[in-house]
Amino acid sequence: MEQKIPVAVLAATGSVGQRFVQLLDQHPWFEVVALSASDRSVGKPYGEACHWILTDPMPAWAANMTVLPTEPEAIHTPLAFSALPADIALSVEPAFAAQGTNVCSNASAYRREPDVPILLPEVNAEHIDIVKTQRQKRGWKGSIITNPNCTSTGLTVAMSAIQKAFGIRIAFVVSMQALSGAGYPGVPSMDILDNVIPNVNGEEQKVEFETRKMLGNLVDGSIELADFGISAHTNRVAVSDGHTVCASIELQERVEIENVAQALAGYQGPEISRDLPSAPRPVIQLRSESDRPQPRLDRMTGKGMTTVVGRLRPDPILDLKMVVLSHNTIRGAAGGSIFNAELLVKSGLLQA
Ligand SMILES: NC(=O)c1ccc[n+]([C@@H]2O[C@H](COP(=O)([O-])OP(=O)(O)OC[C@H]3O[C@@H](n4cnc5c(N)ncnc54)[C@H](OP(=O)(O)O)[C@@H]3O)[C@@H](O)[C@H]2O)c1
């Protein structure tokens, strides 16, 4: 790309916002020209407003940038990455989209809208076309495209490989979700130390809906939800990063477990997604050890973008069971949004 595309990060000081700043450092296509946050941070240098919690140091260019208000009047970029809380995103993201900004959002506010895609380029890149309907219907020059909640992310990649090869009838899934998924400072230490919390607010409904939307078919500009049953339990555990999901699945047809292993290990995303700068390499890593994947050992596979699957075996009630691991703030949040923005550019849809 001859000239980099100027981009903004909205809510750049939080857990996901910091990941955006880290992952956009030296990005081959995008250059960060604006960082925004709440009134608490506006006007301060980013280095002062942001309590940096990542192990890589804060990039020097970011430390010196002044934090801007999260308003379209203050920021005019063709692309903005949103790490806004959902209630704020509800009014702010459409205002940006109306002025011509394409918002790649982590927030849940618009994921259920029929004209807003939930994208994983290695799963449903073709759903990006809904942006055309969205612009037409809402009169926007820009757009809102979303990535799924971080628990659905790796699970849907693994389910996609299985769904495309054999069809899925039923999925029963149980998550063990990392602390960084709750933002910063997140869950109080006195609540989570020596403990498991058997609820992550709203997450079960998100997993049960978003997986079906992403694995659904695009028909006449809207999505028909995939026709399988799914039940989710979601739990918070004392892991820093990396969401683990145990899944039992019933297939449309009976197959040997070796065939499922081949479908997972050999899975390739749609052609358009494969060479994008943030594409996971490989898309899925299938592990054969009896004690993997583990968050601490496996979350950075493929720079945190690869979905790691292990413990694949027959299920005595349904057909198969497996364990899926995905990095929640990289593949499940900032890295996923950047991957989506790359798909938007490659699809020629950055401009209306
Ligand atoms: N963490 C994950 O793994 C994950 C994964 C997928 C999706 N998400 C979603 O991503 C979003 C961000 O999550 P997070 O974990 O980064 O949360 P977080 O660590 O709590 O950060 C919240 C951010 O929002 C900003 N903010 C708060 N109120 C604002 C306002 N009125 N106007 C503008 N900015 C405001 C904060 O700025 P100040 O610092 O100035 O207060 C901060 O930058 C949420 O919608 C979350 O559900 C998170």
The ligand as a Tripos MOL2 file, in Angstrom:
@<TRIPOS>MOLECULE
LIG
   48    52     1     0     0
SMALL
NO_CHARGES

@<TRIPOS>ATOM
      1 N1        -11.7270   -7.3710   27.0390 N.am      1 LIG1
      2 C1        -12.0760   -8.2430   26.0900 C.2       1 LIG1
      3 O1        -11.5120   -9.3620   25.9800 O.2       1 LIG1
      4 C2        -13.1570   -7.9120   25.1130 C.ar      1 LIG1
      5 C3        -13.3680   -8.7770   24.0560 C.ar      1 LIG1
      6 C4        -14.3460   -8.4950   23.1050 C.ar      1 LIG1
      7 C5        -15.0810   -7.3360   23.2550 C.ar      1 LIG1
      8 N2        -14.8870   -6.4930   24.3080 N.ar      1 LIG1
      9 C6        -15.6810   -5.2490   24.3480 C.3       1 LIG1
     10 O2        -14.8000   -4.1510   24.0750 O.3       1 LIG1
     11 C7        -15.2340   -2.9880   24.7700 C.3       1 LIG1
     12 C8        -14.1000   -2.4550   25.6500 C.3       1 LIG1
     13 O3        -13.7880   -3.4060   26.6390 O.3       1 LIG1
     14 P1        -12.4970   -3.2510   27.5780 P.3       1 LIG1
     15 O4        -12.2760   -4.5970   28.1230 O.co2     1 LIG1
     16 O5        -11.3810   -2.5750   26.8570 O.co2     1 LIG1
     17 O6        -13.0470   -2.2370   28.7190 O.3       1 LIG1
     18 P2        -12.2110   -1.3240   29.7530 P.3       1 LIG1
     19 O7        -10.8440   -1.8780   29.9890 O.co2     1 LIG1
     20 O8        -13.1050   -1.1420   30.9210 O.co2     1 LIG1
     21 O9        -12.0380    0.0980   28.9950 O.3       1 LIG1
     22 C9        -13.1150    0.9670   28.8020 C.3       1 LIG1
     23 C10       -12.6980    2.0710   27.8240 C.3       1 LIG1
     24 O10       -13.8620    2.8360   27.4700 O.3       1 LIG1
     25 C11       -13.5660    4.2190   27.6800 C.3       1 LIG1
     26 N3        -14.8080    4.9170   28.0220 N.ar      1 LIG1
     27 C12       -15.5950    4.7210   29.1140 C.ar      1 LIG1
     28 N4        -16.6520    5.5740   29.0750 N.ar      1 LIG1
     29 C13       -16.5030    6.3180   27.9680 C.ar      1 LIG1
     30 C14       -17.2410    7.3910   27.3910 C.ar      1 LIG1
     31 N5        -18.3540    7.8680   27.9690 N.pl3     1 LIG1
     32 N6        -16.7960    7.9440   26.2240 N.ar      1 LIG1
     33 C15       -15.6730    7.4980   25.6450 C.ar      1 LIG1
     34 N7        -14.9110    6.4760   26.1320 N.ar      1 LIG1
     35 C16       -15.3320    5.9090   27.2900 C.ar      1 LIG1
     36 C17       -12.5370    4.2410   28.7960 C.3       1 LIG1
     37 O11       -11.8480    5.4820   28.7820 O.3       1 LIG1
     38 P3        -11.1970    6.1270   30.1520 P.3       1 LIG1
     39 O12        -9.9350    5.3820   30.3930 O.co2     1 LIG1
     40 O13       -10.9820    7.5540   29.7540 O.co2     1 LIG1
     41 O14       -12.2140    5.9480   31.2390 O.co2     1 LIG1
     42 C18       -11.6770    3.0540   28.3690 C.3       1 LIG1
     43 O15       -10.8210    3.4430   27.3170 O.3       1 LIG1
     44 C19       -16.5050   -3.4030   25.5420 C.3       1 LIG1
     45 O16       -17.6360   -3.0970   24.7570 O.3       1 LIG1
     46 C20       -16.3120   -4.8940   25.6990 C.3       1 LIG1
     47 O17       -17.5280   -5.5800   25.8860 O.3       1 LIG1
     48 C21       -13.9190   -6.7460   25.2260 C.ar      1 LIG1
@<TRIPOS>BOND
     1     1     2 1
     2     2     3 2
     3     2     4 1
     4     4     5 ar
     5     4    48 ar
     6     5     6 ar
     7     6     7 ar
     8     7     8 ar
     9     8     9 1
    10     8    48 ar
    11     9    10 1
    12     9    46 1
    13    10    11 1
    14    11    12 1
    15    11    44 1
    16    12    13 1
    17    13    14 1
    18    14    15 2
    19    14    16 1
    20    14    17 1
    21    17    18 1
    22    18    19 2
    23    18    20 1
    24    18    21 1
    25    21    22 1
    26    22    23 1
    27    23    24 1
    28    23    42 1
    29    24    25 1
    30    25    26 1
    31    25    36 1
    32    26    27 ar
    33    26    35 ar
    34    27    28 ar
    35    28    29 ar
    36    29    30 ar
    37    29    35 ar
    38    30    31 1
    39    30    32 ar
    40    32    33 ar
    41    33    34 ar
    42    34    35 ar
    43    36    37 1
    44    36    42 1
    45    37    38 1
    46    38    39 2
    47    38    40 1
    48    38    41 1
    49    42    43 1
    50    44    45 1
    51    44    46 1
    52    46    47 1
@<TRIPOS>SUBSTRUCTURE
     1 LIG1         1 GROUP 0 **** ****
